[in-house]
Structure formats: C-alpha cells, structure tokens
C-alpha cells in the first residue's frame, strides 16, 4: 500500500515508518522543515514537504494514498498551556483527511480512545480534550472510511524518546532535587516500547477491522510512584510525595501527573496476534540511557 504518514519525523514514526517499509509498503512522509525532510528520507520514505496548516496539501496527499497514518500533534502546546488550541487544529486536520477518504474504503489510522464501559476509565478519557479527535475519526467509519484508533500509551519509551513524559519527569527531578509523585502515587500509567508500538501500527494497517480500537500498551498500568522511585534511584535524589495543592507548581507544564489510566491490551493482542517483545519501562529505565542523554 501507498501510505501517507503525518508526523513522519517524530518519535513514534521512527519505528512505524521502517516497519511499514520492511513489510513492502510505500511510505510518503510529511515534512515541514529541512531537518524533518532529512529525517524522513533517512528512514527510507518519500518526502512530501508541507505542514498541518496546509489543509489543501493534506487533502491532496490523502487522496493520492491508499492509507493515512496520522501521527502528528503539536505536543509543544502542552507545556505552553495551549493544549485546547492544539486539539482544535488537530480536529481540522482529521476532518480534512477524513473528507478526502470518504466513500473510498481507504484506511485512516489515528490516535484516540473510545468509551470502554468502565466508568472510571471513561471519566479519564472524557477529561482528555483529545478524545474529541477519536470521536471524529470514528464518525468517518459511517462515511466509507476504514478507520482504526490506536491508543498510544502516555509512556512510550526507548532510546529514541527525547521529549516524552519520562524525559520531562527526569528534568523536573534534576531541577528540583526530588523525584516526585502526587499523594500516595498509586495512580497508574500504561507503557509501551517504541518498537513494539511501531509493529502494532503495521499490524493495524494490514489486519484491523474497520472501527477498531487498539491499545498499544505492553504494560497496562505502572504506578507513578514506582516510576518516580526508579528515577530517584538513578539520579540519587529522594522520591517524595508532592501535596496535591503544590502539584501544579512542582510539575510545571505537566497537567496529567495525577491521572489514573490503564489500557487493557488482551483484545488487541488477540485481534492482531501482537506480542510485545522489547523491554518494559522499569527495565528500560534501569538500562540507564535516559540518564546519560540529558
């Protein structure tokens, strides 16, 4: 298949693009800058210059492809306090891509969540403004698009991770002298290795039924306290509880620190015959690479 990938020079795409190419797919990657274009080319993909503001260009690229994998998102908006604006821009992109594919039976794979029936988990989903993106993608199923939603774990880790939540927590711990968690730290985050996530995307493209919700977490939920304690051990700083009223100041630009999220992955494993094989989060932290690159 000819696959158009947004965010093609990013962290997740660094695994997705080579995985698709090795499987015989032709990949076209969106690149805004010269540096991004060089990164996409180095992965073996064809470069399409443009950005997410060029909706006409996105429409043309989607029309020319057999499938679209939409990975791009303005993650810099999170610490800048402009998350809602980034979500609004993403909705415009998804609407453009979906309209281009409507009635064709072609594939649109996006990042998102659907309701699970679990009240606690659904409340966490509703608390995330990006849930609107997942709902919009799902709507295109009724318009003749083979849609697939992939829930990427909030902690997607590997030597390729330079700007994710783990590097952010490590920086905060270095800057403050403590590795913090909120309250008792029993709230959980799902985790997955970048390369395992990349393989799931390839399987999703090739095998997932229309309307699928997939969970790309190898580990369904790791407590934030365990993560903080592991970081503290490596930095030789104490792991401490941060009172809830001080959390916003301590974890500046990191509004999700208190969320309790799990990702049930049994159905995804069974549907795609997906078996994660790379190190888990704590093992990856203990490998030490996160503490020698920042």
C-alpha positions in Angstrom: 0.0 0.0 0.0 1.0 3.6 -0.5 0.8 5.1 3.0 0.8 8.8 3.8 2.2 9.5 7.3 2.0 12.8 9.2 4.4 13.4 12.0 6.8 11.2 9.9 10.0 12.6 11.6 8.7 12.1 15.1 9.3 9.6 17.9 6.6 7.1 17.1 7.1 7.4 13.3 10.8 6.5 13.8 9.5 3.0 14.4 6.3 3.0 12.3 7.9 4.1 9.0 10.7 1.5 8.9 8.2 -1.2 10.0 5.9 -0.4 7.1 8.8 -0.2 4.6 10.2 -3.6 5.7 6.8 -5.1 5.1 6.7 -3.8 1.5 4.6 -0.7 1.9 5.5 2.6 0.1 5.6 5.4 2.6 5.2 9.1 2.0 6.1 11.2 5.0 5.1 14.8 5.7 8.0 17.1 6.5 7.8 20.8 7.4 11.5 21.7 7.7 14.7 20.7 6.0 15.7 18.8 9.2 12.4 16.9 9.2 12.8 16.1 5.5 16.3 14.7 6.1 15.0 12.6 8.9 12.1 11.2 6.8 14.5 10.4 3.9 16.9 8.7 6.3 14.0 6.3 7.3 13.6 5.3 3.7 10.4 7.2 3.0 9.5 9.6 0.2 9.3 13.1 1.4 6.3 15.4 0.9 7.0 19.0 2.0 4.2 20.7 3.9 2.7 21.3 7.3 -0.5 20.8 9.2 -1.8 24.2 8.4 -1.8 23.4 4.6 -5.2 21.7 4.5 -5.3 21.6 0.7 -1.9 19.9 0.6 -3.1 17.3 3.2 -6.2 16.6 1.2 -4.2 16.0 -1.9 -1.7 13.7 -0.2 -4.5 11.7 1.4 -6.3 11.4 -2.0 -3.1 10.1 -3.6 -2.6 7.4 -0.9 -4.2 4.0 -0.1 -4.0 4.7 3.6 -3.2 7.6 6.0 -1.4 7.2 9.3 -1.9 10.4 11.3 0.7 10.7 14.0 1.4 14.5 14.0 0.3 16.6 17.0 1.6 19.8 18.5 3.0 18.3 21.7 4.8 21.6 22.5 1.4 23.1 23.2 1.1 21.0 26.4 3.8 22.8 28.5 2.9 26.1 26.8 -0.7 25.8 28.2 -2.2 25.7 24.7 -3.5 22.2 24.6 -7.0 23.2 23.6 -5.8 25.1 20.7 -3.7 22.2 19.5 -6.7 19.9 19.8 -8.8 22.3 17.7 -6.1 22.4 15.0 -5.9 18.6 15.1 -9.6 18.3 14.6 -9.3 20.4 11.4 -6.6 18.1 10.1 -8.6 15.0 10.8 -11.7 16.4 9.2 -9.7 17.2 6.1 -8.1 13.8 5.9 -11.4 12.0 6.5 -13.2 14.1 3.9 -10.6 13.1 1.4 -11.0 9.4 2.1 -14.8 9.4 2.5 -16.6 6.8 0.3 -13.3 5.1 -0.8 -12.9 2.3 1.7 -9.4 3.5 2.3 -7.8 3.5 5.7 -7.4 6.2 8.3 -5.4 5.3 11.4 -5.4 7.9 14.1 -4.5 8.3 17.7 -7.5 8.2 20.0 -9.7 6.5 22.5 -13.3 5.2 22.6 -15.5 4.6 25.6 -14.9 1.3 27.4 -18.0 0.9 29.6 -15.7 1.3 32.7 -16.9 4.5 34.5 -13.5 5.3 35.9 -11.7 4.8 32.7 -14.3 6.6 30.6 -14.1 9.6 33.0 -10.3 9.7 32.3 -11.0 9.6 28.6 -13.5 12.4 28.8 -11.0 14.5 30.8 -8.7 14.5 27.8 -9.6 17.0 25.2 -8.1 14.8 22.5 -11.0 12.4 23.0 -12.9 14.6 20.5 -10.4 13.6 17.8 -11.1 9.9 18.4 -14.8 10.5 18.1 -14.4 12.4 14.9 -12.3 9.6 13.4 -14.9 7.1 14.4 -17.6 9.1 12.7 -15.8 8.6 9.3 -16.5 4.8 9.6 -20.1 5.6 8.7 -18.8 7.6 5.7 -17.0 4.7 4.0 -13.6 5.0 5.6 -11.8 2.1 7.2 -11.0 3.8 10.5 -8.7 2.5 13.2 -8.0 4.2 16.5 -4.7 3.4 18.3 -4.4 4.5 21.9 -0.6 5.2 22.3 0.5 4.7 25.9 1.4 8.0 27.7 4.8 6.5 28.4 6.2 5.3 25.1 9.9 4.6 25.9 13.1 3.7 24.2 16.5 5.2 23.3 14.5 7.3 20.7 12.5 9.1 23.4 13.8 12.6 23.9 10.8 14.7 24.6 8.2 12.4 26.2 6.9 12.2 29.7 9.9 10.3 31.1 12.4 12.9 30.0 10.1 15.6 31.4 10.0 13.9 34.8 13.7 13.4 34.8 14.3 17.1 34.1 11.9 18.1 36.9 13.7 15.8 39.3 17.1 17.2 38.3 15.8 20.8 38.6 14.1 20.3 42.0 16.3 17.8 43.6 13.4 15.4 44.3 11.6 12.8 42.2 8.0 13.5 42.9 4.6 11.8 42.7 1.3 13.2 43.9 -0.4 11.8 47.0 0.4 8.1 47.5 1.5 7.7 43.9 -0.8 4.7 43.2 -2.3 6.2 40.1 -1.1 4.3 37.0 0.2 5.0 33.6 0.4 2.5 30.7 3.7 2.0 29.0 5.0 0.5 25.7 8.3 0.3 23.9 8.6 2.4 20.8 9.5 -0.6 18.6 6.5 -2.6 19.9 4.2 0.3 19.1 5.7 0.5 15.6 4.9 -3.1 15.0 1.4 -2.7 16.2 0.8 0.1 13.7 1.9 -2.1 10.8 -0.4 -4.9 12.0 -3.2 -2.4 12.4 -2.8 -1.3 8.8 -2.8 -4.9 7.5 -5.3 -6.6 9.7 -7.5 -4.4 11.9 -11.2 -4.4 11.1 -12.9 -1.0 10.4 -13.9 0.8 13.6 -11.2 -1.0 15.7 -10.0 0.5 18.9 -6.4 -0.8 19.6 -4.3 -0.3 22.8 -0.6 -0.1 22.1 0.5 -0.6 25.8 2.7 -3.6 26.6 2.2 -2.8 30.3 -1.4 -1.9 31.2 -0.5 0.3 34.2 2.6 1.1 36.2 2.2 3.3 39.3 3.7 6.7 39.1 5.3 6.1 42.5 7.3 3.2 41.0 8.4 5.4 38.1 9.4 8.2 40.5 11.3 5.8 42.7 13.2 4.4 39.8 14.1 7.9 38.5 15.1 8.9 42.0 17.4 5.9 42.4 19.2 6.7 39.2 19.6 10.4 40.0 20.4 9.8 43.6 17.6 12.0 44.8 14.8 11.1 47.1 11.4 10.1 45.8 8.8 12.1 47.7 5.1 12.8 47.7 4.1 16.2 46.4 0.9 17.5 48.1 -1.9 17.9 45.6 -2.1 21.7 46.2 1.5 22.0 45.1 1.4 19.6 42.2 0.7 22.3 39.5 3.7 24.3 40.6 6.1 21.4 41.0 5.1 19.6 37.8 5.0 22.8 35.7 3.6 22.2 32.2 2.6 18.6 33.1 -1.1 18.6 33.8 -1.6 14.8 33.6 0.5 13.7 36.5 -2.5 12.8 38.7 -4.5 10.9 36.1 -5.0 7.2 36.7 -5.1 5.4 33.3 -4.9 1.8 32.3 -5.0 0.3 28.8 -6.5 -3.2 28.6 -4.5 -4.9 25.9 -5.8 -8.5 25.8 -8.2 -7.9 22.9 -5.6 -6.0 20.9 -3.1 -8.9 21.3 -5.6 -11.4 20.3 -7.0 -9.5 17.3 -3.7 -8.7 15.7 -1.6 -11.5 17.1 0.6 -8.8 18.6 3.1 -9.8 21.3 5.4 -7.1 22.7 9.0 -8.4 22.9 11.0 -5.3 23.9 12.0 -4.3 27.5 9.4 -2.9 29.9 9.6 0.6 31.3 11.4 -0.1 34.5 13.9 -2.3 32.7 14.4 0.4 30.1 15.0 3.0 32.9 17.4 0.6 34.6 19.3 0.3 31.3 20.5 3.9 32.0 20.2 5.5 28.6 17.6 8.1 29.9 20.2 9.4 32.4 23.1 9.9 30.0 21.3 11.9 27.3 20.0 14.9 29.1 
